[in-house]
């Protein structure tokens, strides 16, 4: 088998798993099944197949999350391609193919969404190896999931009958109604569309140029002016934004005569809803799946995710999700309507659509633990060796109290260190910076006071993370 280049797609927003998944911290970064996040599990699944470092296509706002999550599991340093705007999978994969072949190579691209669950990684790897000869010969191979039920939430692939292994795709079909889905199961030869692909970079680009030359042209222009920033590769914003937004299925797979499919049974689930997560989670004798401190009494077939103690009494088929700033209670068969909650939050410009109460930053995190008229209290954590930007605020002052670790503080022309139980004051307008020179996480309490406490009241003068 020729060299395999894993391409991990990490641009999703994950609104169907609200309130655990938020726009700024979507489901691929969450440990929903097991200890690894879905992104980490995706890399572990594919790592034995290739010596190449992952090529990740990600939202620019998520770049530090991707880098950090792969770093902590010991993945080789990824090349992280940053999408300046979302344009769906066809332009994203085109950019990845162009970057992967920029040095004259023509690798097999194994394109994987980073927010799916695969419970049989050995079967997954065996499937990739089985599909490789067809891909090397020029086919655009997709992996069709052997259906377990008449699912109406997935698209389907109809395959040519007969034989084993890779076979020709006859057609792609949209998400069906229940009767049509049952007909597909009864007829046989239909598979769930997994969104996973294997093909040579050049073959995909050839077929994209044949069927959607406008998307290829935009991807070429965006990739020709990549702005490298360490492991991050920034696509040209104007060129990429000019691309039509279209999936690889619509742009290429439904049009090409080179599409082939390998049916697989690998324990796949796209974790597209709370009911899907219930389905892949370990369940007790009453069909309940729990995460956290949950007590269930006379309750069945429910899912509960808890940060604090949650008790279910005399309820069936419920989803209960409790986070620091929101609680979801939904009938299990209505969880797809969670997206309407997110839409309302966005319409009302409420932060719960985008952010958790604890917000991740490249230097660590902050947790807004209390807020009132003219004040806000945050718990701030700074990683060892990390530093916030040199900045100032025009409408708020800050008081810092160190709880744990060592803080190096810049305040105008002063530079000094604080330790546990020591504090300092940052006046309105003062240029200041917070650093952690130690080897343990720095934790402090920040009390803000002023007539405006929004995160946009910030002027950055220097920033090691390249934020404007």
TORTI-49982 format. One record per residue (C-alpha): residue in one letter; z, y, x. Coordinates in Angstrom, 1 decimal. Layout:
! residues N
rest,z,y,x
A,Z,Y,X .
...
This chain:
! residues 468
rest,z,y,x
X,0.0,0.0,0.0 .
X,-0.9,3.5,1.3 .
X,1.9,6.0,1.8 .
X,3.6,6.9,-1.5 .
X,4.6,10.5,-2.2 .
X,7.3,10.8,-4.8 .
X,6.8,13.8,-7.0 .
X,9.9,14.7,-9.2 .
X,9.3,17.0,-12.1 .
X,12.5,19.0,-12.8 .
X,11.3,21.9,-14.9 .
X,12.8,20.9,-18.3 .
X,15.3,23.0,-20.3 .
X,17.1,20.2,-22.1 .
X,18.0,22.1,-25.2 .
X,18.3,18.9,-27.3 .
X,21.5,17.9,-25.5 .
X,23.2,21.3,-26.2 .
X,26.1,22.2,-25.7 .
X,26.4,20.0,-22.6 .
X,22.9,20.9,-21.4 .
X,22.1,24.6,-21.2 .
X,19.0,26.5,-20.0 .
X,20.6,27.4,-16.7 .
X,22.0,23.8,-16.3 .
X,19.7,21.4,-18.1 .
X,20.2,17.6,-18.5 .
X,18.6,16.5,-15.2 .
X,21.5,18.0,-13.4 .
X,24.1,16.2,-15.5 .
X,25.8,12.8,-14.9 .
X,25.1,11.5,-18.4 .
X,25.0,7.8,-17.5 .
X,27.1,6.7,-14.5 .
X,28.3,8.9,-11.6 .
X,24.9,10.2,-10.5 .
X,23.1,13.0,-12.2 .
X,19.7,12.1,-13.8 .
X,17.9,13.8,-10.9 .
X,19.9,11.9,-8.3 .
X,19.4,8.6,-10.1 .
X,15.6,9.3,-10.2 .
X,15.6,9.8,-6.4 .
X,17.7,6.7,-5.7 .
X,15.3,4.7,-7.9 .
X,12.2,5.6,-5.9 .
X,13.7,6.0,-2.4 .
X,13.2,2.3,-1.4 .
X,9.5,2.6,-2.1 .
X,8.6,5.4,0.4 .
X,9.7,6.9,3.7 .
X,8.4,10.3,2.5 .
X,10.8,13.0,1.4 .
X,10.6,14.0,-2.2 .
X,8.3,16.7,-3.5 .
X,10.2,18.4,-6.3 .
X,8.6,20.8,-8.8 .
X,11.4,22.9,-10.3 .
X,12.1,26.1,-12.1 .
X,12.8,28.9,-9.6 .
X,16.2,29.5,-11.3 .
X,17.3,25.9,-10.5 .
X,16.3,25.8,-6.9 .
X,19.8,25.7,-5.4 .
X,20.9,23.0,-7.9 .
X,18.0,20.8,-6.9 .
X,18.6,21.2,-3.2 .
X,22.4,20.7,-3.4 .
X,22.3,17.6,-5.7 .
X,19.8,15.9,-3.4 .
X,21.7,16.9,-0.3 .
X,25.0,15.4,-1.5 .
X,23.5,11.9,-2.0 .
X,21.9,12.0,1.5 .
X,18.2,12.4,0.4 .
X,15.9,13.6,3.1 .
X,15.2,17.3,2.8 .
X,12.9,17.8,-0.1 .
X,10.0,20.2,-0.4 .
X,10.9,22.1,-3.5 .
X,7.9,23.7,-5.2 .
X,9.1,26.7,-7.4 .
X,7.3,27.4,-10.6 .
X,7.5,31.2,-11.2 .
X,6.9,30.5,-14.9 .
X,6.7,27.3,-17.0 .
X,3.1,26.1,-17.5 .
X,3.7,22.4,-18.5 .
X,2.9,19.3,-16.5 .
X,-0.8,19.6,-15.7 .
X,-0.5,22.8,-13.6 .
X,2.8,21.6,-12.1 .
X,1.3,18.3,-11.0 .
X,-1.9,20.0,-9.7 .
X,0.2,22.3,-7.5 .
X,2.1,19.3,-6.2 .
X,-1.1,17.4,-5.5 .
X,-2.6,20.3,-3.6 .
X,0.5,20.8,-1.5 .
X,0.8,17.0,-0.8 .
X,-2.8,16.9,0.5 .
X,-2.8,20.3,2.3 .
X,-2.6,18.6,5.7 .
X,-5.7,16.4,5.0 .
X,-3.7,13.4,3.7 .
X,-4.5,11.7,0.4 .
X,-1.3,10.0,-0.7 .
X,-0.6,8.1,-3.8 .
X,1.5,10.4,-6.0 .
X,4.2,8.7,-8.0 .
X,5.0,11.4,-10.6 .
X,8.3,11.0,-12.4 .
X,10.2,13.1,-14.8 .
X,13.7,13.6,-13.3 .
X,15.6,13.5,-16.6 .
X,15.0,10.0,-17.8 .
X,17.2,6.9,-17.6 .
X,15.9,3.6,-16.2 .
X,18.5,0.8,-16.4 .
X,16.5,-1.8,-14.4 .
X,15.5,0.0,-11.1 .
X,14.3,-3.3,-9.6 .
X,11.8,-3.8,-12.4 .
X,10.7,-0.2,-12.0 .
X,10.0,-0.7,-8.3 .
X,8.2,-4.0,-9.0 .
X,6.0,-2.1,-11.6 .
X,5.1,0.6,-9.1 .
X,4.0,-2.0,-6.5 .
X,2.0,-3.9,-9.2 .
X,0.2,-0.6,-10.2 .
X,-0.6,0.5,-6.7 .
X,-3.8,-1.5,-6.1 .
X,-5.4,0.0,-9.2 .
X,-4.3,3.5,-8.2 .
X,-5.6,3.0,-4.6 .
X,-9.0,2.0,-6.2 .
X,-9.2,5.3,-8.0 .
X,-7.5,4.7,-11.4 .
X,-5.1,7.2,-12.9 .
X,-2.3,4.8,-13.9 .
X,0.4,5.5,-16.4 .
X,3.4,3.3,-17.3 .
X,3.7,2.3,-20.9 .
X,7.1,1.2,-22.2 .
X,7.1,-2.0,-24.2 .
X,8.4,-0.7,-27.6 .
X,11.8,-2.0,-28.9 .
X,11.6,-0.3,-32.3 .
X,9.2,1.8,-34.4 .
X,10.2,5.0,-32.7 .
X,8.8,8.2,-34.1 .
X,10.0,10.4,-31.3 .
X,7.5,9.2,-28.7 .
X,3.8,9.4,-28.3 .
X,2.0,6.0,-27.9 .
X,-0.7,4.5,-25.7 .
X,-3.1,1.9,-27.1 .
X,-4.2,-0.5,-24.4 .
X,-7.1,-2.9,-24.0 .
X,-6.0,-6.4,-25.0 .
X,-5.9,-9.5,-22.8 .
X,-4.6,-10.4,-19.4 .
X,-1.6,-9.3,-17.5 .
X,-0.9,-6.2,-15.4 .
X,-2.8,-2.9,-15.4 .
X,-5.3,-2.6,-18.2 .
X,-7.7,0.1,-19.6 .
X,-6.3,2.8,-21.9 .
X,-8.1,2.9,-25.2 .
X,-6.5,6.0,-26.6 .
X,-3.4,8.2,-26.6 .
X,-1.8,8.9,-30.0 .
X,0.6,11.5,-31.1 .
X,4.2,10.9,-32.4 .
X,3.6,8.8,-35.5 .
X,5.5,8.7,-38.8 .
X,7.7,5.7,-39.5 .
X,5.1,3.6,-41.3 .
X,2.5,4.2,-38.6 .
X,5.0,3.3,-35.8 .
X,5.8,0.1,-37.6 .
X,2.1,-0.7,-37.8 .
X,1.8,-0.2,-34.0 .
X,4.6,-2.7,-33.4 .
X,3.1,-5.2,-35.8 .
X,-0.4,-4.9,-34.3 .
X,0.7,-5.1,-30.7 .
X,-1.1,-3.4,-27.8 .
X,0.7,-0.1,-28.2 .
X,3.3,1.3,-25.8 .
X,5.5,4.3,-25.6 .
X,4.2,7.1,-23.4 .
X,6.7,7.4,-20.6 .
X,5.2,10.4,-18.8 .
X,5.3,8.5,-15.4 .
X,2.1,8.3,-13.4 .
X,0.6,6.9,-10.2 .
X,-2.7,8.1,-8.7 .
X,-4.3,9.4,-5.5 .
X,-3.9,13.1,-5.1 .
X,-7.7,13.5,-4.7 .
X,-8.5,11.5,-7.8 .
X,-6.2,13.5,-10.0 .
X,-7.6,16.8,-8.7 .
X,-11.2,15.5,-9.2 .
X,-10.5,14.6,-12.8 .
X,-8.7,17.8,-13.5 .
X,-11.6,19.7,-12.1 .
X,-14.0,17.8,-14.3 .
X,-12.1,18.3,-17.5 .
X,-10.0,21.5,-17.0 .
X,-11.5,23.5,-14.1 .
X,-9.6,26.6,-15.2 .
X,-6.2,24.8,-14.6 .
X,-7.3,23.6,-11.2 .
X,-8.6,27.0,-10.2 .
X,-5.3,28.6,-11.1 .
X,-3.3,25.9,-9.3 .
X,-5.5,26.3,-6.2 .
X,-5.0,30.1,-6.2 .
X,-1.2,29.7,-6.7 .
X,-1.0,27.1,-3.9 .
X,-3.2,29.0,-1.5 .
X,-0.6,31.7,-1.3 .
X,2.6,29.7,-1.1 .
X,5.6,31.7,0.1 .
X,7.7,29.4,2.3 .
X,11.5,29.9,2.3 .
X,13.1,27.0,4.1 .
X,12.7,24.0,1.9 .
X,11.5,26.2,-1.0 .
X,7.8,26.7,-1.6 .
X,7.2,29.6,-4.0 .
X,3.9,29.5,-5.8 .
X,2.1,32.8,-6.3 .
X,3.4,34.2,-9.5 .
X,0.3,36.0,-10.8 .
X,-2.0,33.1,-10.1 .
X,0.2,30.4,-11.6 .
X,1.0,32.6,-14.7 .
X,-2.8,32.8,-15.3 .
X,-3.0,29.0,-15.8 .
X,-3.2,27.7,-19.3 .
X,0.0,25.8,-20.3 .
X,-1.0,22.2,-20.9 .
X,0.4,18.7,-20.4 .
X,-1.3,16.2,-18.1 .
X,-2.0,14.0,-21.2 .
X,-4.1,16.7,-22.9 .
X,-5.7,18.1,-19.8 .
X,-6.7,14.8,-18.1 .
X,-5.4,11.5,-19.4 .
X,-6.9,11.7,-22.9 .
X,-10.3,12.8,-21.5 .
X,-10.8,10.7,-18.4 .
X,-12.4,7.3,-18.3 .
X,-10.2,6.4,-15.3 .
X,-7.0,6.1,-17.3 .
X,-5.2,2.8,-17.1 .
X,-1.8,1.6,-18.2 .
X,0.8,-0.9,-17.0 .
X,3.1,-2.1,-19.7 .
X,6.7,-2.3,-18.4 .
X,10.1,-3.3,-19.7 .
X,12.5,-1.4,-17.4 .
X,15.3,-0.2,-19.6 .
X,13.7,3.2,-20.0 .
X,15.1,6.0,-22.2 .
X,14.1,9.6,-22.1 .
X,17.6,10.6,-23.2 .
X,15.9,13.1,-25.6 .
X,18.9,13.4,-28.0 .
X,22.5,12.6,-28.4 .
X,21.6,9.5,-30.4 .
X,19.5,8.4,-27.5 .
X,22.4,8.9,-25.1 .
X,24.6,6.9,-27.5 .
X,22.0,4.1,-27.3 .
X,22.1,3.8,-23.5 .
X,25.9,4.3,-23.1 .
X,28.4,1.5,-23.0 .
X,29.9,0.9,-26.4 .
X,33.1,-0.6,-27.6 .
X,33.5,-3.4,-30.3 .
X,33.0,-0.8,-33.1 .
X,29.8,0.6,-31.6 .
X,31.5,3.8,-30.3 .
X,30.5,5.3,-27.0 .
X,33.0,7.7,-25.3 .
X,32.9,10.0,-22.3 .
X,36.3,11.5,-21.4 .
X,39.6,11.4,-23.2 .
X,38.7,10.0,-26.7 .
X,40.7,8.0,-29.2 .
X,38.8,6.4,-32.1 .
X,40.7,5.0,-35.1 .
X,38.8,3.3,-38.0 .
X,35.5,4.8,-36.7 .
X,32.2,3.2,-35.9 .
X,28.9,3.9,-34.2 .
X,29.9,7.3,-33.0 .
X,29.4,9.2,-29.7 .
X,32.1,11.6,-28.3 .
X,32.0,13.6,-25.1 .
X,35.3,15.3,-24.4 .
X,36.8,17.7,-21.8 .
X,40.1,17.6,-23.6 .
X,41.6,14.9,-25.9 .
X,39.3,14.3,-28.9 .
X,40.4,12.0,-31.7 .
X,38.0,10.4,-34.2 .
X,39.7,9.1,-37.4 .
X,37.8,7.4,-40.3 .
X,34.4,8.7,-39.3 .
X,31.1,6.8,-38.7 .
X,27.8,7.7,-37.1 .
X,29.0,11.0,-35.7 .
X,28.3,12.9,-32.5 .
X,31.1,15.1,-31.2 .
X,30.6,17.1,-28.0 .
X,33.4,19.3,-26.7 .
X,32.8,21.7,-23.8 .
X,34.8,24.7,-22.5 .
X,33.1,27.2,-24.8 .
X,31.5,25.2,-27.6 .
X,32.0,22.2,-29.9 .
X,29.2,20.3,-31.6 .
X,29.8,18.0,-34.6 .
X,26.6,16.4,-36.0 .
X,25.5,13.4,-38.0 .
X,23.9,11.0,-35.5 .
X,20.7,10.9,-37.5 .
X,20.4,14.7,-37.5 .
X,20.9,15.5,-33.8 .
X,17.3,16.5,-33.3 .
X,18.2,19.6,-35.3 .
X,20.5,20.8,-32.5 .
X,17.5,22.8,-31.3 .
X,17.9,25.0,-34.3 .
X,21.4,25.9,-33.1 .
X,19.9,26.8,-29.7 .
X,17.2,28.9,-31.4 .
X,19.8,30.8,-33.4 .
X,21.9,31.4,-30.3 .
X,18.9,32.8,-28.5 .
X,18.0,35.0,-31.4 .
X,21.5,36.4,-31.4 .
X,21.4,36.8,-27.6 .
X,24.5,34.7,-27.1 .
X,25.2,33.4,-23.7 .
X,26.0,29.9,-24.9 .
X,22.3,29.2,-25.2 .
X,21.8,29.7,-21.4 .
X,25.1,29.4,-19.5 .
X,28.2,27.3,-19.5 .
X,31.5,29.1,-19.2 .
X,31.5,27.9,-15.5 .
X,28.4,29.3,-13.9 .
X,26.9,27.6,-10.8 .
X,25.7,29.8,-7.9 .
X,24.3,28.8,-4.5 .
X,27.6,29.9,-2.9 .
X,29.8,28.0,-5.5 .
X,30.8,28.9,-9.0 .
X,32.7,31.3,-11.3 .
X,34.5,30.5,-14.5 .
X,35.2,33.3,-17.0 .
X,38.6,32.1,-18.2 .
X,39.6,35.2,-20.2 .
X,37.9,38.4,-21.5 .
X,39.0,41.3,-23.6 .
X,38.5,45.0,-24.1 .
X,37.9,46.5,-20.7 .
X,38.9,43.4,-18.6 .
X,37.7,40.0,-17.6 .
X,39.4,37.3,-15.6 .
X,37.3,34.8,-13.5 .
X,38.2,31.8,-11.4 .
X,35.9,31.9,-8.4 .
X,35.1,29.0,-6.0 .
X,33.3,29.5,-2.7 .
X,32.0,26.6,-0.7 .
X,32.9,26.3,3.0 .
X,30.7,28.5,5.1 .
X,29.2,30.2,2.0 .
X,29.1,33.9,1.3 .
X,28.4,36.1,-1.7 .
X,25.9,39.0,-1.3 .
X,26.9,42.4,0.0 .
X,27.0,44.3,-3.2 .
X,28.6,47.1,-5.3 .
X,29.3,47.8,-9.0 .
X,29.0,51.2,-10.7 .
X,31.2,50.5,-13.7 .
X,33.8,48.0,-12.7 .
X,36.6,47.5,-10.2 .
X,37.9,44.1,-9.0 .
X,41.2,42.7,-7.9 .
X,41.1,39.5,-5.9 .
X,44.0,37.1,-5.6 .
X,43.6,34.1,-3.2 .
X,44.9,30.8,-4.6 .
X,43.6,28.4,-1.9 .
X,41.7,28.6,1.3 .
X,40.7,31.6,3.5 .
X,38.8,34.6,2.3 .
X,36.9,37.0,4.6 .
X,36.5,40.3,2.8 .
X,34.1,43.2,3.6 .
X,35.1,46.4,1.8 .
X,33.1,49.4,2.9 .
X,33.8,49.6,6.7 .
X,36.8,47.3,6.6 .
X,36.7,43.6,7.5 .
X,39.8,41.4,7.0 .
X,41.0,38.0,6.0 .
X,43.2,36.9,3.1 .
X,45.1,33.7,2.6 .
X,46.9,32.0,-0.3 .
X,49.1,34.4,-2.4 .
X,47.5,37.5,-0.8 .
X,45.3,40.0,-2.7 .
X,43.1,43.0,-2.4 .
X,41.5,45.7,-4.5 .
X,37.7,46.6,-4.7 .
X,37.2,50.1,-6.1 .
X,34.2,51.0,-8.3 .
X,31.2,51.8,-6.1 .
X,32.6,50.1,-2.9 .
X,30.3,47.9,-0.9 .
X,31.9,44.5,-0.7 .
X,31.3,40.9,0.3 .
X,33.4,37.7,-0.1 .
X,33.0,34.9,2.5 .
X,34.6,31.5,3.1 .
X,35.0,31.0,6.9 .
X,37.1,27.9,6.4 .
X,36.5,24.2,6.0 .
X,37.9,23.8,2.5 .
X,36.8,25.4,-0.8 .
X,38.0,28.9,-1.3 .
X,39.6,29.5,-4.7 .
X,40.6,32.9,-6.0 .
X,41.3,34.8,-9.3 .
X,39.2,37.9,-9.9 .
X,40.4,40.5,-12.4 .
X,37.7,42.9,-13.4 .
X,38.4,46.2,-15.1 .
X,36.0,48.9,-16.4 .
X,34.0,50.1,-19.3 .
X,31.2,47.6,-18.7 .
X,31.6,44.1,-17.2 .
X,28.1,42.6,-17.5 .
X,26.5,40.5,-14.7 .
X,23.7,43.0,-14.4 .
X,26.0,45.7,-13.1 .
X,25.3,44.7,-9.5 .
X,23.4,46.2,-6.6 .
X,22.7,43.8,-3.8 .
X,22.2,45.1,-0.2 .
X,22.1,41.8,1.7 .
X,21.9,38.2,0.5 .
X,21.6,35.1,2.5 .
X,20.0,33.3,-0.5 .
X,17.1,35.7,-0.9 .
X,18.2,37.0,-4.3 .
X,17.0,40.6,-5.1 .
